[in-house]
């Protein structure tokens, strides 16, 4: 299976966008999962609902909200462009942001489930022995949550690879800049005589998604084995 240059661009751009989306959102995913599990405060249910809202909203709605908020003439985006000359709209950075927002609930959910399974008495015992909050988190909580972090990361990566609606709404479909695999397939499907190229990208998308899921399962098992589960 030989890919043309535009097809290779779409594949490499998808990997780049998904990787940056996951890397950028992972610290926030761990933080939000920890807050939802370990903290009690008014409005916790609302925060939980807002985090998971992209799961139930149409992706086009998410993209539109990003556009009016972070577009070049958006509420926040206009300030970013005027003050720093920086813009998310119509760039791969915006595609990464849209993918991160869509995949974020899956990441948080996986990490949260793993964190809920951690025996809080282990943390309390470490605190009574003089360990600080940060030391307890990095030496006990995070290692015990590692399988869930791995699963959440890989699932978010796989979801980012397939993101379409929010991306095309927020950053359009620009070859070499925002045209990821789903957007490239959309363009090829609408192009007469390009069925073969669309089929090749379809196969690549399936392979990447399947590889991500298999890697998620394998890494989760490896993490549980190392923790003695």
Backbone as CSV, one residue per row, in Angstrom:
resi,resn,N_x,N_y,N_z,CA_x,CA_y,CA_z,C_x,C_y,C_z
1,UNK,0.851,-1.190,0.000,0.000,0.000,0.000,0.889,1.243,0.000
2,UNK,0.894,1.970,-1.103,1.727,3.158,-1.249,0.859,4.391,-1.081
3,UNK,1.274,5.285,-0.205,0.528,6.509,0.047,1.141,7.659,-0.731
4,UNK,0.298,8.557,-1.175,0.776,9.776,-1.830,1.244,10.757,-0.762
5,UNK,1.899,11.813,-1.192,2.389,12.818,-0.246,1.265,13.443,0.584
6,UNK,0.132,13.841,-0.010,-0.952,14.389,0.818,-1.480,13.392,1.843
7,UNK,-1.500,12.106,1.487,-1.963,11.093,2.431,-0.972,10.940,3.583
8,UNK,0.307,10.936,3.248,1.308,10.875,4.309,1.212,12.094,5.226
9,UNK,0.975,13.246,4.647,0.814,14.455,5.451,-0.332,14.313,6.438
10,UNK,-1.436,13.756,5.952,-2.603,13.575,6.824,-2.296,12.610,7.958
11,UNK,-1.602,11.512,7.660,-1.273,10.524,8.684,-0.326,11.118,9.722
12,UNK,0.749,11.744,9.253,1.727,12.319,10.182,1.119,13.454,11.000
13,UNK,0.276,14.267,10.370,-0.364,15.351,11.092,-1.318,14.802,12.162
14,UNK,-2.025,13.728,11.844,-2.920,13.115,12.837,-2.138,12.628,14.048
15,UNK,-1.010,11.975,13.803,-0.188,11.497,14.911,0.352,12.659,15.738
16,UNK,0.773,13.712,15.058,1.293,14.885,15.752,0.214,15.554,16.594
17,UNK,-0.946,15.787,16.005,-2.048,16.454,16.698,-2.511,15.629,17.894
18,UNK,-2.664,14.327,17.688,-3.143,13.466,18.772,-2.124,13.385,19.903
19,UNK,-0.847,13.268,19.549,0.187,13.198,20.571,0.245,14.458,21.412
20,UNK,0.195,15.618,20.764,0.240,16.882,21.501,-1.033,17.085,22.315
21,UNK,-2.165,16.682,21.762,-3.430,16.810,22.489,-3.400,16.009,23.783
22,UNK,-2.891,14.789,23.716,-2.845,13.939,24.898,-1.802,14.437,25.896
23,UNK,-0.620,14.782,25.411,0.441,15.258,26.306,0.036,16.539,27.019
24,UNK,-0.652,17.431,26.292,-1.055,18.688,26.901,-2.187,18.551,27.901
25,UNK,-3.064,17.571,27.699,-4.229,17.436,28.573,-4.012,16.461,29.719
26,UNK,-2.967,15.625,29.672,-2.759,14.612,30.697,-2.618,15.202,32.109
27,UNK,-1.783,16.231,32.340,-1.704,16.780,33.703,-3.063,17.281,34.209
28,UNK,-3.835,17.910,33.336,-5.155,18.399,33.742,-6.115,17.232,33.980
29,UNK,-5.964,16.157,33.208,-6.803,14.985,33.413,-6.561,14.355,34.769
30,UNK,-5.293,14.227,35.154,-4.962,13.678,36.471,-5.477,14.594,37.569
31,UNK,-5.315,15.894,37.388,-5.779,16.855,38.390,-7.289,16.797,38.559
32,UNK,-8.028,16.794,37.445,-9.485,16.768,37.528,-9.989,15.463,38.138
33,UNK,-9.355,14.345,37.787,-9.750,13.064,38.371,-9.517,13.063,39.877
34,UNK,-8.382,13.607,40.308,-8.078,13.666,41.740,-9.074,14.558,42.473
35,UNK,-9.413,15.691,41.881,-10.385,16.597,42.509,-11.743,15.917,42.651
36,UNK,-12.172,15.225,41.617,-13.485,14.580,41.643,-13.546,13.432,42.641
37,UNK,-12.410,12.784,42.898,-12.404,11.635,43.799,-12.095,12.043,45.238
38,UNK,-11.151,12.937,45.423,-10.651,13.223,46.769,-11.245,14.474,47.416
39,UNK,-11.896,15.316,46.657,-12.373,16.590,47.211,-13.901,16.618,47.295
40,UNK,-14.381,17.347,48.285,-15.814,17.596,48.428,-16.032,19.101,48.500
41,UNK,-16.887,19.597,47.652,-17.142,21.027,47.611,-18.465,21.277,46.887
42,UNK,-19.102,22.414,47.130,-20.340,22.742,46.414,-20.062,22.890,44.918
43,UNK,-20.919,22.335,44.099,-20.743,22.432,42.661,-19.925,21.310,42.066
44,UNK,-19.601,20.298,42.871,-18.810,19.178,42.361,-19.547,18.443,41.243
45,UNK,-20.842,18.246,41.412,-21.630,17.568,40.381,-21.644,18.371,39.090
46,UNK,-21.698,19.711,39.226,-21.676,20.565,38.042,-20.336,20.456,37.325
47,UNK,-19.234,20.452,38.078,-17.912,20.302,37.480,-17.794,18.968,36.756
48,UNK,-18.284,17.910,37.383,-18.267,16.590,36.767,-19.049,16.595,35.459
49,UNK,-20.197,17.264,35.461,-21.027,17.328,34.249,-20.339,18.128,33.150
50,UNK,-19.695,19.220,33.515,-19.006,20.041,32.518,-17.836,19.281,31.896
51,UNK,-17.110,18.502,32.704,-15.987,17.729,32.177,-16.465,16.702,31.166
52,UNK,-17.600,16.071,31.450,-18.115,15.020,30.575,-19.049,15.541,29.492
53,UNK,-19.290,16.834,29.461,-20.213,17.402,28.480,-19.812,17.117,27.032
54,UNK,-18.518,17.187,26.668,-18.155,16.883,25.271,-18.520,15.474,24.813
55,UNK,-18.759,14.562,25.772,-19.158,13.207,25.385,-20.564,13.158,24.800
56,UNK,-21.426,14.072,25.257,-22.825,14.025,24.838,-23.185,15.145,23.872
57,UNK,-22.363,16.182,23.807,-22.625,17.257,22.856,-22.203,16.828,21.450
58,UNK,-22.904,17.284,20.415,-22.407,17.063,19.053,-21.035,17.722,18.897
59,UNK,-20.067,17.042,18.303,-18.735,17.636,18.144,-18.753,18.986,17.427
60,UNK,-19.723,19.179,16.531,-19.819,20.462,15.834,-20.113,21.585,16.822
61,UNK,-20.910,21.293,17.844,-21.208,22.291,18.869,-19.950,22.646,19.647
62,UNK,-19.164,21.644,19.990,-17.895,21.893,20.684,-16.977,22.758,19.819
63,UNK,-16.896,22.436,18.532,-16.074,23.234,17.631,-16.561,24.662,17.517
64,UNK,-17.876,24.839,17.490,-18.439,26.197,17.399,-18.125,26.988,18.663
65,UNK,-18.246,26.350,19.824,-17.927,27.039,21.075,-16.450,27.426,21.120
66,UNK,-15.584,26.554,20.633,-14.166,26.890,20.561,-13.928,28.056,19.604
67,UNK,-14.686,28.076,18.519,-14.514,29.139,17.527,-14.905,30.494,18.085
68,UNK,-16.043,30.557,18.773,-16.481,31.853,19.303,-15.686,32.245,20.554
69,UNK,-15.029,31.274,21.178,-14.231,31.590,22.349,-12.768,31.848,22.039
70,UNK,-12.188,31.029,21.162,-10.753,31.093,20.892,-10.418,31.382,19.439
71,UNK,-11.437,31.652,18.619,-11.168,32.074,17.254,-10.478,33.421,17.208
72,UNK,-10.013,33.790,16.056,-9.258,35.044,15.949,-10.082,36.244,16.374
73,UNK,-11.382,36.173,16.237,-12.274,37.241,16.705,-13.141,36.772,17.870
74,UNK,-12.680,35.727,18.546,-13.427,35.191,19.675,-13.209,36.009,20.936
75,UNK,-13.930,35.630,21.968,-13.879,36.373,23.229,-12.468,36.374,23.808
76,UNK,-11.824,35.224,23.818,-10.458,35.118,24.334,-9.441,35.155,23.191
77,UNK,-9.800,34.547,22.075,-8.867,34.461,20.955,-8.435,35.804,20.404
78,UNK,-9.330,36.773,20.432,-8.980,38.105,19.928,-7.874,38.735,20.763
79,UNK,-7.950,38.542,22.088,-6.914,39.085,22.972,-5.588,38.376,22.736
80,UNK,-5.642,37.059,22.568,-4.406,36.317,22.313,-3.735,36.790,21.026
81,UNK,-4.543,37.047,20.006,-3.971,37.468,18.724,-3.455,38.907,18.776
82,UNK,-4.200,39.798,19.417,-3.785,41.201,19.484,-2.572,41.400,20.367
83,UNK,-2.500,40.683,21.470,-1.410,40.879,22.424,-0.162,40.065,22.089
84,UNK,-0.351,38.821,21.619,0.791,37.928,21.429,0.960,37.470,19.984
85,UNK,0.021,37.841,19.097,0.084,37.372,17.720,-0.122,35.877,17.599
86,UNK,-0.832,35.293,18.545,-1.037,33.845,18.605,-2.493,33.524,18.344
87,UNK,-2.738,32.507,17.556,-4.109,32.119,17.247,-4.226,30.609,17.136
88,UNK,-5.289,30.077,17.714,-5.585,28.649,17.583,-6.313,28.356,16.278
89,UNK,-7.120,29.301,15.824,-7.978,29.057,14.668,-7.149,28.818,13.408
90,UNK,-7.615,27.860,12.588,-7.025,27.561,11.281,-5.550,27.175,11.377
91,UNK,-5.187,26.445,12.443,-3.821,25.957,12.603,-3.859,24.584,13.263
92,UNK,-2.752,23.866,13.175,-2.686,22.540,13.799,-2.821,22.638,15.310
93,UNK,-2.441,23.780,15.877,-2.593,23.946,17.326,-4.076,23.916,17.715
94,UNK,-4.904,24.537,16.886,-6.335,24.489,17.135,-6.890,23.085,16.979
95,UNK,-6.348,22.330,16.009,-6.778,20.942,15.835,-6.422,20.115,17.058
96,UNK,-5.236,20.362,17.618,-4.835,19.650,18.829,-5.734,20.023,20.002
97,UNK,-6.086,21.292,20.102,-6.973,21.736,21.180,-8.346,21.104,21.050
98,UNK,-8.900,21.100,19.845,-10.216,20.492,19.633,-10.181,19.002,19.970
99,UNK,-9.138,18.309,19.549,-9.009,16.885,19.856,-8.884,16.658,21.353
100,UNK,-8.125,17.522,22.030,-7.953,17.382,23.476,-9.274,17.558,24.212
101,UNK,-10.064,18.535,23.798,-11.344,18.788,24.462,-12.286,17.604,24.277
102,UNK,-12.336,17.061,23.078,-13.232,15.942,22.804,-12.798,14.683,23.557
103,UNK,-11.493,14.438,23.635,-10.992,13.214,24.257,-10.836,13.327,25.767
104,UNK,-10.882,14.531,26.309,-10.615,14.751,27.730,-11.525,13.940,28.652
105,UNK,-12.833,13.864,28.403,-13.697,13.080,29.308,-13.304,11.613,29.404
106,UNK,-12.888,11.010,28.304,-12.467,9.614,28.339,-11.238,9.437,29.217
107,UNK,-10.301,10.368,29.111,-9.098,10.312,29.930,-9.435,10.441,31.405
108,UNK,-10.242,11.445,31.734,-10.593,11.681,33.135,-11.343,10.482,33.720
109,UNK,-12.246,9.925,32.953,-13.045,8.805,33.448,-12.172,7.592,33.777
110,UNK,-11.236,7.262,32.904,-10.360,6.116,33.151,-9.473,6.348,34.375
111,UNK,-8.915,7.539,34.491,-8.057,7.846,35.639,-8.879,7.880,36.922
112,UNK,-10.082,8.409,36.830,-10.939,8.488,38.012,-11.294,7.097,38.542
113,UNK,-11.628,6.171,37.658,-11.968,4.810,38.085,-10.785,4.140,38.771
114,UNK,-9.578,4.364,38.236,-8.388,3.792,38.865,-8.118,4.434,40.218
115,UNK,-8.331,5.730,40.314,-8.075,6.445,41.559,-9.070,6.040,42.646
116,UNK,-10.294,5.765,42.256,-11.295,5.333,43.227,-10.957,3.978,43.825
117,UNK,-10.176,3.180,43.092,-9.800,1.853,43.574,-8.600,1.887,44.521
118,UNK,-7.943,3.025,44.648,-6.790,3.150,45.543,-7.285,3.231,46.985
119,UNK,-6.736,2.397,47.843,-7.111,2.389,49.262,-6.590,3.657,49.926
120,UNK,-7.494,4.490,50.363,-7.095,5.775,50.951,-6.337,5.574,52.256
121,UNK,-6.488,4.406,52.862,-5.778,4.147,54.112,-4.265,4.081,53.901
122,UNK,-3.838,3.687,52.702,-2.410,3.705,52.398,-1.872,5.130,52.410
123,UNK,-2.644,6.039,51.859,-2.238,7.441,51.857,-2.221,7.991,53.285
124,UNK,-3.236,7.638,54.059,-3.299,8.122,55.440,-2.147,7.575,56.275
125,UNK,-1.780,6.319,56.033,-0.649,5.742,56.767,0.647,6.469,56.439
126,UNK,0.835,6.794,55.175,2.035,7.523,54.774,2.070,8.915,55.392
127,UNK,0.899,9.545,55.479,0.848,10.882,56.089,1.204,10.820,57.574
128,UNK,0.746,9.773,58.267,1.059,9.653,59.694,2.547,9.398,59.928
129,UNK,3.230,8.857,58.907,4.669,8.619,59.017,5.493,9.834,58.622
130,UNK,4.823,10.934,58.317,5.521,12.182,58.056,5.646,12.584,56.607
131,UNK,5.096,11.813,55.706,5.180,12.172,54.291,4.231,13.319,53.981
132,UNK,4.689,14.256,53.163,3.849,15.371,52.762,2.853,14.969,51.695
133,UNK,1.928,15.889,51.376,0.890,15.592,50.383,1.486,15.248,49.022
134,UNK,2.451,16.055,48.580,3.025,15.824,47.265,3.793,14.505,47.215
135,UNK,4.516,14.189,48.297,5.266,12.935,48.322,4.319,11.733,48.321
136,UNK,3.236,11.836,49.063,2.244,10.763,49.081,1.653,10.572,47.691
137,UNK,1.370,11.691,47.031,0.761,11.602,45.707,1.698,10.945,44.701
138,UNK,2.955,11.369,44.677,3.882,10.879,43.653,4.474,9.510,43.974
139,UNK,4.473,9.097,45.235,5.065,7.807,45.583,4.031,6.715,45.860
140,UNK,2.795,7.102,46.133,1.761,6.104,46.441,0.573,6.216,45.495
141,UNK,-0.061,7.385,45.473,-1.304,7.535,44.715,-1.087,7.361,43.223
142,UNK,-0.130,8.104,42.677,0.088,8.052,41.227,0.563,6.678,40.746
143,UNK,1.525,6.025,41.419,1.903,4.679,40.964,0.742,3.683,41.000
144,UNK,-0.111,3.759,42.036,-1.241,2.844,42.114,-2.304,3.156,41.052
145,UNK,-2.319,4.402,40.598,-3.285,4.816,39.586,-2.732,4.639,38.173
146,UNK,-1.475,4.247,38.063,-0.794,4.215,36.772,-1.530,3.412,35.698
147,UNK,-2.079,2.223,35.991,-2.813,1.519,34.927,-3.954,2.340,34.347
148,UNK,-4.689,3.041,35.209,-5.772,3.888,34.716,-5.268,5.075,33.922
149,UNK,-4.126,5.628,34.336,-3.528,6.736,33.586,-3.127,6.272,32.199
150,UNK,-2.540,5.087,32.120,-2.126,4.547,30.827,-3.334,4.309,29.932
151,UNK,-4.361,3.664,30.491,-5.563,3.392,29.704,-6.204,4.694,29.236
152,UNK,-6.326,5.666,30.125,-6.921,6.944,29.754,-6.131,7.663,28.690
153,UNK,-4.806,7.596,28.775,-3.948,8.251,27.789,-4.109,7.633,26.407
154,UNK,-4.088,6.309,26.358,-4.186,5.639,25.058,-5.581,5.800,24.462
155,UNK,-6.622,5.713,25.288,-7.978,5.919,24.786,-8.159,7.337,24.252
156,UNK,-7.592,8.301,24.971,-7.679,9.685,24.505,-6.928,9.865,23.187
157,UNK,-5.792,9.197,23.064,-5.026,9.261,21.814,-5.839,8.681,20.656
158,UNK,-6.463,7.527,20.898,-7.266,6.896,19.850,-8.458,7.773,19.479
159,UNK,-9.075,8.377,20.479,-10.220,9.257,20.197,-9.774,10.496,19.432
160,UNK,-8.614,11.015,19.754,-8.097,12.188,19.046,-7.822,11.879,17.581
161,UNK,-7.361,10.663,17.302,-7.103,10.279,15.919,-8.371,10.335,15.072
162,UNK,-9.514,10.047,15.696,-10.763,10.010,14.944,-11.587,11.271,15.014
163,UNK,-11.076,12.311,15.630,-11.858,13.539,15.776,-12.092,14.223,14.418
164,UNK,-13.331,14.623,14.187,-13.689,15.247,12.915,-14.515,16.521,13.092
165,UNK,-15.665,16.402,13.757,-16.627,17.502,13.781,-16.103,18.782,14.390
166,UNK,-15.514,18.673,15.593,-15.004,19.873,16.255,-13.828,20.466,15.492
167,UNK,-13.011,19.603,14.900,-11.829,20.075,14.174,-12.212,20.866,12.938
168,UNK,-13.092,20.316,12.123,-13.435,20.996,10.875,-14.214,22.284,11.150
169,UNK,-14.944,22.338,12.257,-15.688,23.551,12.604,-14.758,24.637,13.121
170,UNK,-13.769,24.236,13.910,-12.902,25.209,14.567,-11.743,25.659,13.681
171,UNK,-11.113,24.716,12.970,-9.894,25.069,12.234,-9.993,24.803,10.737
172,UNK,-11.165,24.404,10.263,-11.403,24.173,8.846,-10.601,22.960,8.355
173,UNK,-10.510,22.810,7.041,-9.885,21.645,6.423,-8.781,22.123,5.492
174,UNK,-7.636,22.451,6.076,-6.530,23.054,5.329,-5.456,22.004,5.081
175,UNK,-5.150,21.699,3.819,-4.132,20.681,3.526,-2.786,21.028,4.141
176,UNK,-2.186,20.048,4.807,-0.870,20.238,5.394,-0.869,20.997,6.698
177,UNK,-2.000,21.541,7.114,-2.060,22.341,8.336,-3.068,21.785,9.330
178,UNK,-4.276,21.500,8.874,-5.301,20.965,9.777,-5.972,19.709,9.219
179,UNK,-5.569,19.272,8.033,-6.231,18.118,7.401,-5.676,16.814,7.977
180,UNK,-6.317,16.329,9.009,-5.965,15.051,9.604,-6.621,13.921,8.804
181,UNK,-6.458,12.692,9.257,-6.991,11.544,8.518,-8.500,11.656,8.292
182,UNK,-9.326,11.944,9.304,-10.765,12.046,9.050,-11.119,13.143,8.047
183,UNK,-10.448,14.279,8.153,-10.735,15.375,7.231,-10.264,15.042,5.823
184,UNK,-9.124,14.355,5.718,-8.635,13.944,4.400,-9.585,12.941,3.766
185,UNK,-10.106,12.019,4.552,-11.072,11.059,4.029,-12.340,11.762,3.556
186,UNK,-12.778,12.746,4.315,-13.962,13.510,3.923,-13.744,14.183,2.568
187,UNK,-12.569,14.770,2.378,-12.266,15.433,1.114,-12.178,14.430,-0.031
188,UNK,-11.561,13.282,0.234,-11.392,12.273,-0.815,-12.721,11.633,-1.208
189,UNK,-13.592,11.429,-0.227,-14.898,10.848,-0.530,-15.700,11.756,-1.463
190,UNK,-15.496,13.062,-1.326,-16.216,14.017,-2.150,-15.530,14.264,-3.488
191,UNK,-14.355,13.667,-3.686,-13.598,13.856,-4.923,-13.811,12.669,-5.849
192,UNK,-14.302,12.879,-7.061,-14.497,11.757,-7.990,-13.181,11.038,-8.293
193,UNK,-13.218,9.720,-8.259,-12.045,8.928,-8.600,-11.038,8.775,-7.487
194,UNK,-11.361,9.240,-6.280,-10.405,9.166,-5.171,-10.791,8.094,-4.157
195,UNK,-11.615,7.144,-4.594,-12.073,6.109,-3.665,-10.922,5.269,-3.124
196,UNK,-9.922,5.002,-3.967,-8.789,4.192,-3.539,-8.006,4.857,-2.418
197,UNK,-7.766,6.160,-2.557,-7.039,6.896,-1.515,-7.842,6.923,-0.225
198,UNK,-9.159,7.114,-0.334,-10.011,7.117,0.864,-9.965,5.760,1.552
199,UNK,-9.966,4.686,0.752,-9.911,3.340,1.324,-8.583,3.102,2.038
200,UNK,-7.493,3.604,1.482,-6.185,3.430,2.128,-6.151,4.135,3.483
201,UNK,-6.658,5.349,3.518,-6.685,6.076,4.795,-7.628,5.406,5.790
202,UNK,-8.704,4.821,5.277,-9.625,4.095,6.151,-8.917,2.922,6.822
203,UNK,-8.137,2.177,6.035,-7.390,1.044,6.580,-6.385,1.520,7.626
204,UNK,-5.691,2.612,7.326,-4.706,3.147,8.271,-5.383,3.587,9.561
205,UNK,-6.546,4.233,9.448,-7.272,4.672,10.641,-7.675,3.482,11.508
206,UNK,-8.143,2.420,10.866,-8.530,1.216,11.613,-7.319,0.599,12.304
207,UNK,-6.208,0.506,11.585,-4.995,-0.085,12.150,-4.494,0.725,13.342
208,UNK,-4.462,2.046,13.207,-3.992,2.896,14.301,-4.902,2.790,15.518
209,UNK,-6.220,2.799,15.300,-7.164,2.700,16.404,-7.046,1.346,17.098
210,UNK,-6.952,0.282,16.310,-6.830,-1.055,16.887,-5.521,-1.206,17.646
211,UNK,-4.446,-0.676,17.078,-3.151,-0.739,17.758,-3.194,0.022,19.078
212,UNK,-3.887,1.146,19.102,-4.006,1.925,20.338,-4.754,1.149,21.405
213,UNK,-5.858,0.507,21.022,-6.634,-0.267,21.986,-5.857,-1.464,22.510
214,UNK,-5.144,-2.154,21.622,-4.329,-3.291,22.056,-3.195,-2.829,22.966
215,UNK,-2.582,-1.713,22.627,-1.518,-1.171,23.468,-2.062,-0.769,24.832
216,UNK,-3.265,-0.217,24.859,-3.890,0.161,26.122,-4.079,-1.050,27.018
217,UNK,-4.595,-2.135,26.454,-4.824,-3.355,27.242,-3.511,-3.956,27.723
218,UNK,-2.507,-4.004,26.833,-1.226,-4.588,27.198,-0.516,-3.779,28.285
219,UNK,-0.518,-2.458,28.142,0.137,-1.609,29.127,-0.586,-1.647,30.461
220,UNK,-1.922,-1.732,30.430,-2.681,-1.821,31.673,-2.353,-3.118,32.413
221,UNK,-2.261,-4.226,31.671,-1.901,-5.504,32.291,-0.489,-5.450,32.853
222,UNK,0.413,-4.835,32.111,1.795,-4.718,32.573,1.870,-3.891,33.848
223,UNK,1.082,-2.790,33.879,1.063,-1.956,35.071,0.517,-2.691,36.276
224,UNK,-0.570,-3.456,36.067,-1.137,-4.215,37.184,-0.186,-5.300,37.665
225,UNK,0.554,-5.906,36.721,1.513,-6.949,37.102,2.636,-6.372,37.932
226,UNK,3.124,-5.211,37.543,4.222,-4.586,38.300,3.778,-4.142,39.680
227,UNK,2.474,-3.793,39.804,1.969,-3.387,41.115,1.561,-4.586,41.961
228,UNK,1.724,-5.804,41.390,1.433,-6.992,42.149,-0.005,-7.403,42.173
229,UNK,-0.825,-6.847,41.221,-2.255,-7.175,41.178,-2.459,-8.499,40.478
